[in-house]
Amino acid sequence: MESVGRTYKPMIPFLLIHLFGTFCSKLNLLRKYKLLILALFAFLYNLNGPADCSAQQVDTWFMADRAVNSPASPPYGQLYHLTPLPPPNGTPVTTWYDWVDYEEQNAILEPIGPYSAAFPIGYDYPFGTNGVDFLNPTGAIPGPPELRENPIDNINFNPVLYFDGNADLDGVGDALVFESVTRGETTVVIVFKALGAGNTAETQRLLYGGDVRDHPSQATNLSLGVSENNRFSVGRTQDTSPDFFEPGKIDTQGLPTIGVFRRDTLGIGQEELTTRVNGLPDISGIRSHPDAHRRLFPYNRIGAHFNSSDPNRNLSGSIAEIFALDGPLGPNEIQALESYLAIKYGITLSADPALTLGSTNGNIGYTYVSASGATIWDPNLNTLYRFDIAGIGKDRYDNYDGGDNSTTLDDRKLRYNLQQRISESSNIEARVTISTNNNFSTGNIDHSRTTINGSWFGSPKDYNYLLWGNDRGNINEQFTELVPGITSRIGREWQIQKTNFGTIPISDVSLQVDLNGSDILLNGNCDLFLLIDTDGDGDFTTGIINQVSSTSIVAGIAQFDGLTFEHTEVFTFGYGDNIPPTASNPPSITVCDSAPAPDPLVVTDEADNCGIVNVTHLNDTTDVNSNPETITRTYRVTDGANNFIDVLQLIYVYTTPSIDALADIEACDSFLLPPITGTNLTGNQAYYDAPDGGGNQYLPGESITASGILFIYDETGSIPNCSDQQNFLVTIDEQPVADAGADEQICGAV
């Protein structure tokens, strides 16, 4: 492995590039004018290598969420339409269409041959030996990758191309290949998710480029891959030794990664190679080699090296997006491009001097910017909320005029489009997902999802962002900083950063939070609230705290709908209950003399939005009337958070009449019924010859001429019919009649 050192750039190569740069916008021109300029370009290859046009920045652009197996439409110049959508999940990918420029550089399956034919039939190329030597031996013929958009494989709801490094256990692997005109000074940006292997340019798991066994004398080959310990690696091999390989220092951990590679030629025999991983600088140095200045090999594999029959060299993982750019992209453009990809794929960037990934130590010092360069995530706003950064937004980077109208060399054409309408951080600690509508079951390419306001036109371009990050606090419940009605909350907090230009700000979104593993759900699934600290100080005991009740909680995931966040607001989740229970008034009852003892069981339909309720007797009040006296009895229904509802039961109390008893009566011929006396009589009291007001009724003052038992009865006449009854025996004796004898006059003894 050769050493890497530092040096200064000579100026002569840049003068040559400037002289010939405007002439070489596409290598395909060589085929049209090959006889005329063959000698000139051969001279440039040997002298300096690249003669690329730095004005044409993005020369090749592959996206897994568009133009897979179908060409991009509408045509060049209307990229903001972002059509067509990719095919269904699991579809083999035969062509990954290039989005940029009139002459597309599409990635296709292995050419069918003969290899001596021009691409895409074969591998012939200008200034080669015979066009096929580099494929000797040819190696295994790779198969197609698959389009994956299922939740297991996609990256932040965006599809990927999945490459199986050992497809069908035959070692063939999956790969696509394209012919590139980006062959001199270049920047390559790749979004991938894969584990690494290998420790050389030839054995690292390939992302882009590919090792070849035999090298053409006028070109060197590039291999970007994932090596041992999951390093984003650079390999450079050529027809004269030694080869170059740099594995990088940052372990990507197999998580979604933005890898940036930049090649800057410095003169004959020198080039500068640098890489970045999720915003962190990694490989950097000057490479000196007799062939270092030469142009890159014209063909690039994606997923598997050329000449390879070893599955350990093939990529086993996913690639979501690739940019190949003419020229070494400047720091401002790289920052804009990394910001776009970070938001689209939920990757937390960082500028940590210790080179710790944002997925591990959070975003330290990396400012996310819009396409126009405006700050959309300020890492210094509050350094606590630096973890698991994600966001939804709309933005576009189109053509940028550098200002010098005499040339196009200062222009930039980054050409990215962002329309991220559902998002979460790609880190395993991600718990919050936000969508522009209440549908969380489909991916970002679902066109029924509510769009984000913003025009693709204008200068500077419109942008519209809603981003969030957390402090990675404990997800279990705590009992501090509680607002009224909230009995506990989780320790973790999130902060919003919301920015826009020329647009209606993002509003009316839905949020899901995964609380699996948190003990707060042990309190019950119905009492979860989103707590929004509107003053943004992160203190939930000060300022206005908005409480939003969950729409649903299913399998530990709570959803909240109709939310509008504002810049700097802080939110968390708390358990509480400010919704009272429900119950109906018990039926009224009528009783005699006194109300029954309170009985909470008379409340039969008590219920709560969550948890168990308790019913207790609160009090009785009376209207102080009689017959009836109305008593209002109050029962209180209380839930676990001391919310309550009072229900009322009306009790009508009647006083039972009390009849004075009569002694048995014996009378001759008839008996005149006396007045009925007693207390609380209703006025309807009477005599009856059968009990309980049965038989014949007799009123006081009536004459009874027959013997028998009489009943004195009085009742209130309403349920429960309070009554009293007395009885007595009436015996009517017939008055005897004595016959008068004859008058007699007796004298003396008879």
Long-range contacts (C-beta under 8 A, 24 or more apart in sequence): 1-242, 1-243, 1-244, 1-245, 2-242, 2-243, 2-244, 2-287, 2-288, 2-289, 4-246, 4-273, 4-285, 4-286, 4-287, 5-285, 5-286, 5-288, 6-285, 6-286, 7-266, 7-270, 7-286, 7-288, 8-266, 9-264, 9-266, 9-267, 10-266, 10-267, 12-48, 12-267, 13-48, 13-265, 13-266, 13-267, 13-268, 13-293, 16-44, 16-47, 16-48, 16-51, 17-48, 17-50, 17-51, 17-52, 17-54, 17-184, 17-185, 18-409, 20-44, 20-51, 21-51, 21-52, 21-53, 21-54, 21-55, 21-409, 22-53, 22-55, 22-407, 22-408, 22-409, 23-51, 23-53, 24-51, 24-52, 24-53, 25-53, 25-55, 25-56, 26-101, 26-103, 26-181, 27-126, 27-181, 27-183, 27-298, 28-103, 28-181, 30-126, 31-118, 31-126, 34-126, 38-126, 38-127, 41-126, 41-127, 42-127, 42-218, 45-127, 45-218, 45-219, 45-294, 45-295, 46-218, 46-294, 47-268, 48-265, 48-267, 48-268, 48-293, 49-184, 49-265, 49-293, 49-294, 49-295, 50-183, 50-184, 50-185, 50-265, 50-293, 50-295, 51-184, 52-181, 52-182, 52-183, 52-184, 52-185, 52-186, 52-326, 52-327, 53-326, 53-408, 53-409, 54-185, 54-326, 54-327, 54-409, 55-326, 55-407, 55-408, 55-409, 55-410, 55-411, 55-413, 56-101, 56-326, 56-413, 57-325, 57-326, 57-327, 57-329, 57-333, 57-411, 57-412, 57-413, 57-414, 57-415, 58-100, 58-323, 58-324, 58-325, 58-413, 58-414, 58-415, 58-416, 59-100, 59-101, 59-105, 59-180, 59-181, 59-182, 59-324, 59-325, 59-326, 60-98, 60-100, 60-105, 60-178, 60-180, 60-182, 60-322, 60-323, 60-324, 61-98, 61-99, 61-100, 61-321, 61-322, 61-323, 61-324, 61-415, 62-96, 62-97, 62-98, 62-99, 62-107, 62-321, 62-322, 63-99, 63-320, 63-321, 64-147, 64-158, 64-159, 64-160, 64-161, 64-319, 64-320, 64-321, 65-158, 65-159, 65-320, 65-444, 65-445, 66-99, 67-96, 67-97, 67-99, 68-93, 68-95, 68-96, 68-97, 68-147, 68-159, 68-161, 69-93, 69-94, 69-95, 69-147, 70-97, 71-97, 71-104, 71-106, 72-97, 72-98, 72-99, 72-104, 76-100, 76-101, 76-102, 79-398, 79-415, 79-417, 80-396, 80-417, 80-456, 82-417, 82-419, 85-445, 85-447, 86-147, 86-149, 86-159, 86-445, 87-147, 88-147, 89-147, 89-148, 89-149, 89-150, 89-159, 90-146, 90-147, 90-148, 91-146, 91-147, 92-143, 92-144, 92-145, 92-146, 92-147, 93-144, 93-145, 93-146, 93-147, 93-161, 93-176, 94-144, 95-176, 96-161, 96-176, 96-178, 96-302, 98-178, 99-415, 100-413, 100-415, 105-178, 105-179, 105-180, 105-181, 105-324, 106-178, 107-176, 107-177, 107-178, 107-302, 108-176, 108-177, 108-178, 109-142, 109-143, 109-144, 109-176, 109-177, 110-141, 110-142, 110-175, 110-177, 111-177, 119-179, 119-299, 120-179, 123-299, 125-179, 125-216, 125-298, 125-299, 126-298, 127-216, 127-218, 127-219, 128-216, 128-218, 129-216, 129-217, 133-214, 133-216, 134-212, 134-213, 134-214, 134-215, 134-216, 134-297, 134-306, 134-307, 135-212, 135-213, 135-306, 135-307, 136-213, 136-214, 136-307, 137-213, 137-307, 138-307, 139-305, 139-306, 139-307, 139-308, 139-309, 140-170, 140-171, 140-172, 140-173, 140-308, 140-309, 141-172, 142-172, 142-173, 142-174, 142-175, 142-301, 142-303, 142-304, 142-314, 143-167, 143-168, 143-172, 143-173, 143-174, 143-175, 144-174, 144-176, 145-174, 145-175, 145-176, 145-303, 146-174, 148-318, 149-443, 149-445, 153-318, 154-443, 155-191, 155-193, 155-256, 155-318, 155-320, 155-345, 155-346, 155-426, 156-256, 156-344, 156-345, 156-346, 156-390, 156-420, 156-423, 156-424, 156-425, 156-426, 156-444, 157-422, 157-423, 157-424, 157-443, 157-444, 158-320, 158-344, 158-345, 158-443, 158-444, 158-445, 159-320, 159-443, 159-445, 160-193, 160-318, 160-319, 160-320, 161-318, 161-319, 161-320, 162-317, 162-318, 163-302, 163-303, 163-304, 163-314, 163-315, 163-316, 163-317, 163-318, 163-319, 164-316, 165-205, 165-303, 165-304, 165-311, 165-312, 165-313, 165-314, 165-315, 165-316, 166-311, 166-314, 166-316, 171-309, 171-310, 171-311, 171-314, 172-309, 172-311, 173-303, 173-304, 173-308, 173-311, 173-314, 173-315, 174-303, 174-304, 174-314, 174-315, 175-206, 175-301, 175-302, 175-303, 175-304, 175-314, 176-301, 176-302, 176-303, 177-299, 177-300, 177-301, 177-302, 178-299, 178-300, 178-302, 179-298, 179-299, 179-300, 180-296, 180-298, 180-299, 180-300, 180-324, 181-326, 182-296, 182-324, 182-325, 182-326, 183-219, 183-295, 183-296, 183-297, 183-298, 184-263, 184-265, 184-295, 184-296, 184-326, 185-263, 185-264, 185-265, 185-326, 185-327, 185-328, 186-262, 186-263, 186-296, 186-324, 186-325, 186-326, 186-327, 186-328, 187-260, 187-261, 187-262, 187-263, 187-323, 187-324, 187-325, 187-327, 187-328, 187-329, 187-334, 188-224, 188-260, 188-261, 188-262, 188-322, 188-323, 188-324, 188-325, 189-258, 189-259, 189-260, 189-261, 189-321, 189-322, 189-323, 189-325, 189-337, 189-341, 190-224, 190-258, 190-259, 190-261, 190-319, 190-321, 190-322, 190-323, 191-256, 191-257, 191-258, 191-259, 191-319, 191-320, 191-321, 191-322, 191-341, 191-345, 191-347, 192-226, 192-256, 192-257, 192-259, 192-317, 192-318, 192-319, 192-320, 193-254, 193-255, 193-256, 193-257, 193-317, 193-318, 193-320, 194-226, 194-230, 194-254, 194-315, 194-316, 194-317, 194-318, 195-226, 195-230, 195-254, 195-316, 195-317, 196-225, 196-226, 196-227, 196-228, 196-229, 196-230, 196-231, 196-233, 196-252, 197-226, 197-227, 197-228, 197-312, 197-313, 198-225, 198-227, 198-228, 198-312, 198-313, 199-227, 199-228, 199-245, 199-247, 200-235, 200-243, 200-245, 201-234, 201-235, 201-236, 201-237, 201-243, 201-244, 201-245, 202-235, 202-237, 202-305, 202-313, 203-227, 203-310, 203-312, 203-313, 204-233, 204-235, 204-245, 204-247, 204-313, 205-312, 205-313, 205-314, 205-315, 205-316, 205-317, 206-301, 206-302, 206-303, 206-304, 206-305, 206-313, 206-314, 206-315, 207-259, 207-302, 207-303, 207-315, 207-319, 208-300, 208-301, 208-302, 208-322, 209-235, 209-296, 209-297, 209-300, 209-301, 210-299, 210-300, 210-301, 210-304, 210-305, 210-306, 211-235, 211-237, 211-305, 211-306, 211-307, 211-308, 212-237, 212-297, 212-305, 212-306, 212-307, 213-306, 213-307, 214-239, 215-239, 215-297, 216-297, 218-294, 218-295, 219-294, 219-295, 219-296, 219-297, 219-298, 220-291, 220-292, 220-294, 220-295, 220-296, 220-297, 221-296, 221-297, 222-263, 222-296, 222-297, 222-300, 223-305, 224-259, 224-261, 225-315, 226-252, 226-315, 226-317, 230-254, 232-257, 232-259, 232-275, 232-277, 232-282, 234-261, 234-273, 234-275, 234-283, 236-273, 236-287, 236-289, 236-292, 238-289, 238-291, 238-294, 239-291, 240-290, 240-291, 242-289, 244-287, 244-289, 246-273, 246-275, 246-283, 246-285, 248-275, 248-277, 248-282, 248-283, 249-282, 249-283, 249-355, 250-277, 250-278, 250-280, 250-282, 250-355, 250-357, 251-357, 252-277, 252-278, 252-357, 253-357, 253-359, 253-360, 254-317, 255-347, 255-357, 255-359, 255-426, 255-427, 256-320, 256-345, 256-346, 256-347, 256-426, 257-347, 258-338, 258-341, 258-342, 258-345, 258-347, 258-349, 260-334, 260-337, 260-338, 262-328, 262-329, 262-334, 263-296, 263-328, 264-328, 265-292, 265-293, 266-293, 267-293, 268-293, 269-293, 272-328, 276-334, 276-338, 277-357, 278-338, 278-342, 278-347, 278-348, 278-349, 278-350, 278-357, 278-358, 278-359, 279-338, 279-342, 279-349, 279-350, 279-351, 279-358, 279-366, 280-350, 280-351, 280-352, 280-355, 280-357, 281-355, 282-355, 300-324, 320-345, 321-345, 332-373, 333-412, 333-414, 335-367, 335-369, 336-369, 336-370, 336-371, 336-373, 336-397, 336-414, 337-397, 337-414, 337-416, 339-368, 339-369, 339-370, 339-376, 339-377, 340-371, 340-395, 340-397, 340-416, 340-418, 342-368, 342-389, 343-368, 343-390, 343-391, 343-392, 343-393, 343-418, 343-420, 343-423, 343-465, 343-467, 344-418, 344-420, 345-426, 346-390, 346-423, 346-424, 346-425, 346-426, 346-427, 346-430, 347-426, 348-387, 348-388, 348-389, 348-425, 348-427, 348-469, 349-389, 351-379, 358-386, 358-389, 359-426, 359-427, 362-386, 362-387, 362-388, 362-469, 362-472, 363-387, 363-389, 363-469, 368-467, 370-395, 370-461, 370-463, 370-465, 370-499, 370-501, 371-395, 371-396, 371-397, 371-414, 371-416, 371-460, 371-461, 371-463, 372-460, 372-461, 372-463, 372-501, 374-460, 374-463, 374-499, 374-501, 375-499, 376-463, 376-465, 376-467, 376-497, 376-499, 377-467, 377-469, 377-497, 378-497, 381-495, 381-497, 381-568, 382-495, 382-538, 384-471, 384-493, 384-495, 384-538, 385-469, 385-470, 385-471, 385-493, 385-494, 385-495, 385-570, 386-469, 386-471, 387-427, 387-429, 387-469, 387-470, 387-471, 387-472, 388-425, 388-427, 388-429, 388-430, 388-431, 388-432, 388-469, 388-470, 388-472, 389-425, 389-467, 389-468, 389-469, 390-423, 390-424, 390-425, 390-430, 390-432, 390-434, 390-467, 390-468, 390-469, 391-420, 391-423, 391-465, 391-466, 391-467, 391-468, 392-420, 392-421, 392-422, 392-423, 392-434, 392-435, 392-436, 392-452, 392-465, 392-466, 392-506, 392-509, 393-418, 393-420, 393-452, 393-463, 393-464, 393-465, 393-466, 393-467, 393-506, 394-418, 394-419, 394-420, 394-451, 394-452, 394-453, 394-454, 394-462, 394-463, 394-464, 394-503, 395-454, 395-461, 395-462, 395-463, 395-464, 395-465, 396-456, 396-461, 396-462, 397-461, 398-456, 398-461, 417-456, 419-444, 419-451, 419-452, 420-444, 421-449, 421-450, 421-451, 421-452, 422-449, 429-472, 431-470, 431-475, 431-492, 431-513, 431-514, 431-515, 432-468, 432-470, 432-494, 432-511, 432-512, 432-513, 433-511, 433-512, 433-513, 434-466, 434-468, 434-509, 434-510, 434-511, 434-512, 435-509, 435-510, 435-511, 435-512, 436-506, 436-508, 436-509, 436-510, 437-510, 438-510, 438-551, 438-559, 438-561, 440-510, 440-512, 440-559, 450-508, 452-503, 452-506, 453-503, 453-504, 453-505, 453-506, 454-500, 454-502, 454-503, 455-502, 455-503, 458-502, 460-501, 462-500, 462-501, 462-502, 462-503, 463-499, 463-500, 463-501, 463-502, 463-503, 464-500, 464-501, 464-503, 464-504, 464-505, 464-506, 465-497, 465-498, 465-499, 465-500, 465-506, 466-496, 466-498, 466-506, 466-509, 466-565, 467-496, 467-497, 467-498, 468-494, 468-495, 468-496, 468-497, 468-565, 469-494, 469-495, 469-497, 470-494, 470-495, 475-515, 475-517, 475-518, 475-520, 476-518, 476-519, 476-520, 477-518, 477-519, 477-520, 477-523, 477-575, 481-539, 481-540, 481-541, 482-540, 482-541, 482-574, 483-531, 483-540, 483-541, 483-545, 483-547, 483-574, 484-578, 485-547, 485-576, 485-577, 485-578, 485-641, 486-529, 486-531, 486-547, 486-574, 486-575, 486-576, 487-523, 487-574, 487-575, 487-576, 487-577, 487-641, 488-520, 488-523, 488-574, 488-575, 488-576, 489-520, 489-531, 489-540, 489-572, 489-573, 489-574, 489-575, 490-515, 490-518, 490-520, 490-572, 490-573, 490-574, 492-572, 493-538, 493-570, 493-571, 493-572, 494-570, 494-571, 494-572, 495-536, 495-538, 495-568, 495-569, 495-570, 496-565, 496-566, 496-567, 496-568, 496-569, 496-570, 496-571, 497-567, 497-568, 498-565, 498-566, 498-567, 499-567, 507-564, 508-562, 508-563, 508-564, 509-563, 509-564, 509-565, 510-551, 510-559, 510-560, 510-561, 510-562, 510-563, 511-559, 511-560, 511-563, 512-557, 512-558, 512-559, 512-560, 513-557, 513-558, 513-560, 513-573, 514-556, 514-557, 515-556, 515-557, 515-558, 515-573, 516-555, 516-556, 516-557, 517-556, 520-573, 520-574, 520-575, 521-553, 521-556, 523-575, 523-611, 524-575, 524-610, 524-611, 525-553, 525-610, 526-550, 526-553, 526-577, 526-609, 526-610, 526-611, 527-575, 527-576, 527-577, 527-609, 527-610, 527-611, 527-641, 528-553, 528-558, 528-573, 528-574, 528-575, 529-573, 529-574, 529-575, 529-576, 530-560, 530-563, 530-571, 530-573, 531-571, 531-572, 531-573, 531-574, 532-565, 532-569, 532-570, 532-571, 533-569, 533-570, 533-571, 533-572, 534-566, 534-569, 536-568, 536-569, 536-570, 537-570, 538-570, 540-572, 547-574, 547-576, 547-578, 549-579, 576-641, 577-608, 577-609, 577-610, 577-611, 577-639, 577-640, 577-641, 577-643, 578-641, 578-643, 579-609, 579-643, 580-639, 580-643, 580-644, 580-645, 581-606, 581-607, 581-608, 581-609, 581-613, 581-637, 581-638, 581-639, 581-643, 581-644, 581-645, 582-606, 582-607, 582-608, 582-637, 582-645, 583-607, 583-613, 583-615, 583-635, 583-637, 583-645, 583-647, 584-647, 585-647, 585-648, 585-649, 586-635, 586-647, 586-649, 587-649, 588-649, 588-650, 588-651, 588-652, 589-649, 589-650, 589-651, 589-652, 590-628, 590-651, 590-652, 590-653, 590-654, 590-718, 590-719, 590-720, 591-651, 591-652, 591-653, 591-654, 591-720, 592-653, 592-654, 592-655, 592-656, 592-716, 592-720, 592-722, 593-653, 593-654, 593-655, 593-656, 593-722, 594-653, 595-620, 595-631, 595-633, 595-651, 595-653, 596-651, 598-633, 598-635, 600-635, 602-635, 602-649, 603-635, 603-637, 603-647, 606-637, 608-639, 608-640, 609-639, 610-639, 611-639, 611-640, 611-641, 612-639, 612-640, 613-637, 613-638, 613-639, 614-638, 614-639, 618-646, 620-651, 626-655, 627-654, 627-655, 627-680, 627-682, 627-716, 628-652, 628-653, 628-654, 629-653, 629-654, 654-716, 654-718, 654-722, 655-680, 655-716, 655-722, 656-680, 656-716, 656-722, 656-723, 656-724, 657-681, 657-682, 657-685, 657-714, 657-715, 657-716, 657-722, 657-723, 657-724, 658-724, 659-685, 659-712, 659-713, 659-714, 659-724, 659-725, 659-726, 660-726, 661-726, 661-728, 662-712, 662-726, 662-728, 663-728, 664-728, 664-729, 664-730, 664-731, 665-728, 665-729, 665-730, 665-731, 666-730, 666-731, 666-732, 666-733, 667-704, 667-730, 667-731, 667-732, 667-733, 668-732, 668-733, 668-734, 668-735, 669-705, 669-732, 669-733, 669-734, 669-735, 670-703, 670-704, 670-705, 670-732, 671-703, 671-704, 671-705, 671-730, 671-732, 672-701, 672-702, 672-703, 672-704, 673-698, 673-699, 673-700, 673-701, 673-702, 673-703, 673-704, 673-710, 674-700, 675-700, 675-701, 676-700, 676-712, 676-714, 678-714, 678-724, 681-714, 682-714, 682-715, 682-716, 682-717, 684-714, 684-715, 684-717, 685-712, 685-713, 685-714, 686-712, 686-713, 686-714, 687-711, 687-712, 687-713, 688-712, 688-713, 691-725, 691-727, 692-723, 692-725, 693-723, 704-730, 704-732, 705-732, 706-730, 706-732, 707-731, 707-732
